[in-house]
Amino acid sequence: MRDALGTPDLDAAARAYLDQIGPPREAALVAAFLDARDRTLQLAALAAWAEEVRAGRGAPTSGLRAQLRTLAAGADDELADRAEEILAMQA
């Protein structure tokens, strides 16, 4: 997964990770999923991260917080709503 960061193979690697391991649970992997172009991968990462935060296990990196703020300000309402929810929980 990490080897695919910044490459056109990121979506395929994230899809394979999701299928074989499940949704990402650590901040760096969530951030990688949010870099994917596939909206379903982004939504899966946001849902998993929200669970981690609710359970008190989610410790975001500054990069992940920046990605969440960017999504919260974006045009996709569902992604924005989920990102805003997570940001509010982390405040």
C-alpha positions as CSV (number, residue, x, y, z in Angstrom):
1,M,0.0,0.0,0.0
2,R,2.7,2.5,1.0
3,D,4.7,1.7,-2.2
4,A,1.7,2.9,-4.2
5,L,1.5,6.4,-2.6
6,G,1.8,9.1,-5.3
7,T,1.4,6.6,-8.1
8,P,-1.5,5.8,-10.5
9,D,-1.6,2.4,-8.7
10,L,-2.9,3.9,-5.4
11,D,-6.6,3.1,-6.0
12,A,-5.8,-0.5,-6.9
13,A,-3.6,-0.9,-3.9
14,A,-6.2,0.6,-1.6
15,R,-8.9,-1.6,-3.0
16,A,-6.7,-4.7,-2.5
17,Y,-6.0,-3.6,1.1
18,L,-9.6,-3.1,1.8
19,D,-10.6,-6.5,0.3
20,Q,-7.8,-8.4,2.0
21,I,-7.4,-6.7,5.3
22,G,-10.3,-4.4,5.8
23,P,-10.6,-0.6,6.3
24,P,-7.6,1.3,7.4
25,R,-7.3,1.9,11.2
26,E,-4.1,3.9,11.5
27,A,-3.8,7.6,10.6
28,A,-1.1,7.1,7.9
29,L,-3.2,4.5,6.1
30,V,-6.4,6.6,6.4
31,A,-4.5,9.5,4.9
32,A,-3.4,7.2,2.0
33,F,-6.9,6.1,1.3
34,L,-8.0,9.8,1.3
35,D,-5.5,10.4,-1.4
36,A,-7.2,7.8,-3.6
37,R,-9.4,9.0,-6.5
38,D,-12.1,6.4,-5.8
39,R,-14.8,8.0,-3.6
40,T,-15.9,4.6,-2.1
41,L,-12.3,4.2,-0.8
42,Q,-12.4,7.6,0.7
43,L,-15.8,6.9,2.4
44,A,-14.5,3.6,3.7
45,A,-11.5,5.3,5.3
46,L,-13.6,8.1,6.8
47,A,-16.1,5.6,8.3
48,A,-13.2,3.5,9.8
49,W,-11.5,6.6,11.2
50,A,-14.7,7.8,12.8
51,E,-15.0,4.5,14.6
52,E,-11.4,4.8,15.8
53,V,-11.9,8.3,17.0
54,R,-15.2,7.4,18.8
55,A,-13.4,4.5,20.5
56,G,-10.6,6.8,21.7
57,R,-8.0,5.1,19.5
58,G,-7.7,7.7,16.7
59,A,-4.7,10.0,17.0
60,P,-4.6,12.1,13.8
61,T,-1.4,13.3,12.3
62,S,-1.2,17.0,11.1
63,G,-1.4,15.7,7.6
64,L,-4.6,13.8,8.2
65,R,-6.2,16.8,9.9
66,A,-5.3,18.9,6.9
67,Q,-6.9,16.3,4.5
68,L,-10.0,16.3,6.7
69,R,-10.2,20.1,6.6
70,T,-9.8,20.0,2.8
71,L,-12.6,17.4,2.4
72,A,-14.8,19.3,4.8
73,A,-14.6,22.4,2.5
74,G,-15.1,20.3,-0.7
75,A,-18.0,20.1,-3.1
76,D,-18.9,16.5,-2.2
77,D,-21.5,16.8,0.5
78,E,-21.2,13.3,1.9
79,L,-17.4,13.4,2.1
80,A,-17.6,16.9,3.6
81,D,-20.2,15.9,6.2
82,R,-18.2,12.9,7.3
83,A,-15.0,14.9,7.5
84,E,-16.7,17.6,9.5
85,E,-18.1,15.0,11.9
86,I,-14.6,13.6,12.5
87,L,-13.0,17.0,13.0
88,A,-15.7,17.9,15.5
89,M,-15.0,14.7,17.5
90,Q,-11.3,15.4,17.5
91,A,-11.7,19.0,18.7
